[in-house]
Amino acid sequence: MRMPHKTADSDFGLLQAVDERLAMYGWLTNTGVKFVIVVDMFGRPAPEGSKMNAALGLRDADLKPAFRALQTAYIGLLRNPFYNPDDHSPKIANAQQRVGSTQITSRRFINEVQRIGEVWTSEIASI
């Protein structure tokens, strides 16, 4: 007997519509990593007769390729033997009373995130 295929990721969908133009969408991986994408809908009208979010013109599933690409980029970052994710954890930094940024500074990761943001459109199936 075969088990039904389930994805191990959780799509939170629209987290908050900041205004008519900006919206935040969320994604949780099976390992507990959370991703947030902020979409600027300027100049993007909602198609008529579609089941899209009326305020923004996007279905939650339209962002899945972007979230999957972000997750792939993050996995690539974690595979770098010189990257230590604990150095960028706000929880650990607060516990150790470290001062400084917990932002990811990997140039390769930042470039990949920028590329994803530039090529993503709601009609794209994979990035």
C-alpha positions, 0 to 999 in steps of 0.5 A: 500500500502506498502512502499519499505524497505530502510535502514537508513544507508549510505555506503560511500564505498571506501574512499581512497586506501592508497597504494596496501595494505591499504584501508579506507572504510566509513559508515554513520548512520542515526543519523550522526555517521561516522565510518571508517574501515581501511583494511589491504589486505596483503596476500589477493589476489583478486579473478579472474572474480569477480566484486571486487575492482581491487586494493583491492579485496573487494566489498563495501558490504563485509564490511557491517557486520563489520560496522553493528557490530561496530554500535551495539557496539557503541549503547551498549556504548551509553546505558551505563548510565555513558558514556557521548558522549559529553565528547568525541566530538572534536567539544565540546572540542574545543568550551570549549577549553578543553585539553586532549584526546577525544578518547573513553576509554571504555574497553568493547567497545575497546575489542568489536572493537578488536573482530570485527577486528579479526573475520571479513572476507569478506565471513562472512554474520554477526558478 
